[in-house]
Amino acid sequence: MTRPFRTTGACCGAILLATAWVAPAAAQSAPSISFEAETDHRERGLGWSDGKAALGIGATVPVTYDLALDMDAVTLRESARHGGADIGVGIAPRYSMQAAGWEFDVGVRGNLFIGRSGTSYVEVTGQVSRTLGLAQLSVGAAFAPSQDAIGGSNLYVDARLSAGIPGTPLTLYGGVGHTSGSTKDGDPRSARLRPGGDYLDHHLGAEYAESSFAAGVRYSGTSIGASEVDRSSPWTDRHYGSRLVAYFRFTP
């Protein structure tokens, strides 16, 4: 089908237009944009593109010195997890501040799904990060209050660590996360973000960056067992286990 890729073009155009429109007000630092292709799109260890290749675009637009707008879009390949939606779009304003060597970010993220109504939801996000020598440590949380689109509430907490290898263009990174939440009256849509109930996820990756280009591989997995997943739910997606993903990113 070509429909998802036509829709991607429209989303890319909208993000580019928003970047250009806000840029004059962001004299403190320049907006950034990147384009990515990957063999599978995974979020929190769960497949979001039906186990298929995905295309994405992301942009960050500084609005003031401490306020920025993050935007992204990715092809979902009509994944059952999001009701057959074609495109996932994220819009996330965030406020940043620094104190005692730490950087603090708080914000709100709207997750929009084009091609299937009633599937979009909102999260409140927070993150603290710090540079430790050659390494970067980040600890974050995202809370989605009870919403019909996800069949209840959802809380995700995670910790990530990355480090460049001295004298090389290689970066190694990894992280662990935990998803928990509530289910509203047995709503099957809770399987979108918690297909087997509460679970752990982990990932390890390596990235090679040169000039405006980056390529990498990333392994991810979850603690979700096949016996924990309700396969009769229309929101159940079988892509929740271990996966090795390759990706390529261009940042002009």
Long-range contacts (C-beta under 8 A, 24 or more apart in sequence): 1-78, 3-86, 4-75, 4-76, 4-77, 4-78, 4-86, 4-87, 4-115, 5-55, 5-75, 7-86, 7-87, 7-114, 7-115, 8-55, 8-57, 8-73, 8-75, 8-87, 11-57, 11-73, 11-87, 11-89, 11-114, 12-57, 12-73, 15-57, 15-58, 15-59, 15-71, 15-72, 15-73, 16-59, 18-59, 18-61, 18-69, 18-71, 19-59, 19-61, 19-71, 22-61, 22-63, 22-69, 23-61, 25-63, 25-64, 26-61, 26-62, 26-63, 26-64, 28-62, 28-64, 28-65, 29-62, 30-62, 31-59, 31-60, 31-61, 31-62, 32-59, 32-60, 32-251, 33-57, 33-58, 33-59, 33-60, 33-251, 33-252, 34-58, 34-59, 34-249, 34-250, 34-251, 35-249, 35-250, 35-251, 36-247, 36-248, 36-249, 36-250, 37-247, 37-248, 38-245, 38-246, 38-247, 38-248, 39-245, 39-246, 39-247, 40-239, 40-243, 40-245, 41-74, 41-75, 41-76, 42-218, 42-220, 42-239, 42-243, 42-245, 44-156, 44-158, 44-177, 44-179, 44-193, 44-201, 45-177, 45-199, 45-201, 45-202, 45-203, 45-220, 45-221, 45-222, 45-224, 45-240, 46-81, 46-193, 46-195, 46-201, 46-222, 46-237, 46-239, 46-240, 47-79, 47-81, 47-237, 47-239, 47-240, 47-243, 48-74, 48-76, 48-79, 48-81, 48-82, 48-88, 49-74, 49-75, 49-76, 49-77, 49-79, 50-76, 50-77, 50-78, 50-79, 50-80, 50-237, 50-239, 51-238, 51-239, 51-243, 52-77, 53-77, 63-93, 66-95, 66-96, 66-97, 67-93, 67-94, 67-95, 67-96, 68-93, 68-94, 68-96, 69-93, 69-94, 70-94, 70-107, 76-113, 76-115, 78-115, 79-237, 79-239, 80-234, 80-235, 80-236, 80-237, 81-192, 81-235, 81-237, 81-239, 82-113, 82-116, 82-119, 82-192, 83-113, 83-116, 83-118, 83-119, 83-234, 83-235, 84-115, 84-116, 85-113, 85-114, 85-115, 85-116, 85-119, 86-114, 86-115, 87-113, 87-114, 87-115, 88-112, 88-113, 88-114, 89-113, 89-114, 92-125, 94-125, 101-130, 101-131, 102-128, 102-129, 102-130, 103-128, 103-129, 103-130, 104-128, 105-129, 109-142, 118-148, 118-149, 119-149, 119-192, 120-149, 121-147, 121-149, 121-150, 122-147, 123-154, 134-163, 134-164, 134-166, 135-161, 135-162, 135-163, 136-161, 136-162, 136-163, 137-161, 144-181, 144-193, 146-182, 146-184, 148-184, 148-187, 148-189, 149-189, 149-192, 150-181, 150-189, 150-190, 150-192, 150-193, 151-183, 151-184, 151-187, 151-188, 151-189, 151-190, 151-191, 151-192, 152-181, 152-182, 152-183, 152-184, 152-187, 152-190, 153-181, 153-182, 154-179, 154-180, 154-181, 154-193, 154-194, 155-179, 155-180, 155-181, 169-208, 169-209, 169-210, 170-206, 170-207, 170-208, 171-206, 171-207, 171-209, 172-204, 172-205, 172-206, 173-204, 173-205, 173-206, 173-207, 174-202, 174-203, 174-204, 174-205, 175-202, 175-203, 176-200, 176-201, 176-202, 177-201, 177-202, 188-230, 188-233, 188-234, 188-235, 189-235, 191-229, 191-230, 191-233, 191-235, 191-236, 192-235, 195-224, 195-228, 195-229, 195-230, 195-236, 195-237, 195-240, 196-224, 196-225, 196-228, 196-229, 196-240, 197-228, 199-223, 199-224, 212-250, 212-251, 212-252, 213-248, 213-249, 213-250, 213-251, 214-248, 214-249, 214-250, 214-251, 215-246, 215-247, 215-248, 215-249, 216-246, 216-247, 217-244, 217-245, 217-246, 217-247, 218-244, 218-245, 218-247, 219-243, 219-244, 219-245, 220-245
